[in-house]
């Protein structure tokens, strides 16, 4: 996934303050629990000499109810009294942290963006559909077909057959209106997936009516309805399952790309080699094994050297000094993501066990040259031997 929304954070002057916190309100004592969590993080920020006005600004955000059910977190980046980035995380963070420095701790935001899916939910029946967007800056809308003969006749006879034919025609016209609007919207906004639910017959008719672009991203989710009385908890669970299945397919597609790239010399693994290609701007997609994505090890306990520029990255201090920049140490996970965002690379978090990467990190490359690190086959095993460069 592209991390474009994080790019402004790299260009911001002055120190940034980052907080990642579990903001789940499990019961009536939830407010007290959240205040206790915040108190511990605030002490960390005070110890790091974060400005009091910045700490107060972040507190106002974190202590505000999100009205999101179930376990979830919040990731906030601020400078002075300005909130630069505020994202609700789909799950409670495994590791809460408060970080005051010139570079924000990007990992929680990157994981949240990696989990996000741009989708359109279509709840359809015989009269039209309700369209609801997520992750796309377009208004929700209702599509109404406007054809009023909707119920089939139950009795026999010529007149009833005529009414039945008119009802079939009304269904088709109404579904056709929905299909035409979906074709327009998908061409306009390019959602990753279109989720459709509702009347079973209307769903089947819609699938036959939509164009190729919609059909390629259409996923049926049973159990939803435009009418009142739907079992919302059951449908919500099915919707969650559908989204998780899509995320898994999306991750696996990137992992497949990395496997192929490693096999033909267009990908690398191991921290040193990934650092090498990142600072040269070669990375199309950075892949991090999920358990390696934070703190503790391996990435969260290692450090790299960085300079003022996002691509100024190295494993040794001298590499940054050679660029004429002031070197400083930075946690490896923060440094890698900073450099990836700086070159508009995508970032994907692979599930542990889906691919074996040295140091839990790998990269698909945009281009290669004789100086590019090359792996020995099989490239994506834990074998640390390298071909000579």
Secondary structure as GFF3:
##gff-version 3
##sequence-region A 1 389
A	DSSP	three_ten_helix	4	6	.	.	.	ID=ss1
A	DSSP	alpha_helix	7	10	.	.	.	ID=ss2
A	DSSP	beta_strand	16	22	.	.	.	ID=ss3
A	DSSP	alpha_helix	30	47	.	.	.	ID=ss4
A	DSSP	alpha_helix	52	62	.	.	.	ID=ss5
A	DSSP	beta_strand	73	79	.	.	.	ID=ss6
A	DSSP	beta_strand	82	89	.	.	.	ID=ss7
A	DSSP	beta_strand	97	101	.	.	.	ID=ss8
A	DSSP	alpha_helix	107	115	.	.	.	ID=ss9
A	DSSP	beta_strand	119	124	.	.	.	ID=ss10
A	DSSP	beta_strand	128	134	.	.	.	ID=ss11
A	DSSP	beta_strand	141	144	.	.	.	ID=ss12
A	DSSP	alpha_helix	158	189	.	.	.	ID=ss13
A	DSSP	beta_strand	193	198	.	.	.	ID=ss14
A	DSSP	alpha_helix	200	209	.	.	.	ID=ss15
A	DSSP	alpha_helix	212	215	.	.	.	ID=ss16
A	DSSP	beta_strand	218	220	.	.	.	ID=ss17
A	DSSP	alpha_helix	232	263	.	.	.	ID=ss18
A	DSSP	beta_strand	267	269	.	.	.	ID=ss19
A	DSSP	alpha_helix	271	279	.	.	.	ID=ss20
A	DSSP	beta_strand	283	289	.	.	.	ID=ss21
A	DSSP	three_ten_helix	290	292	.	.	.	ID=ss22
A	DSSP	three_ten_helix	299	301	.	.	.	ID=ss23
A	DSSP	beta_strand	303	306	.	.	.	ID=ss24
A	DSSP	beta_strand	313	314	.	.	.	ID=ss25
A	DSSP	alpha_helix	317	321	.	.	.	ID=ss26
A	DSSP	beta_strand	328	331	.	.	.	ID=ss27
A	DSSP	alpha_helix	332	342	.	.	.	ID=ss28
A	DSSP	beta_strand	346	350	.	.	.	ID=ss29
A	DSSP	three_ten_helix	358	360	.	.	.	ID=ss30
A	DSSP	beta_strand	361	365	.	.	.	ID=ss31
###
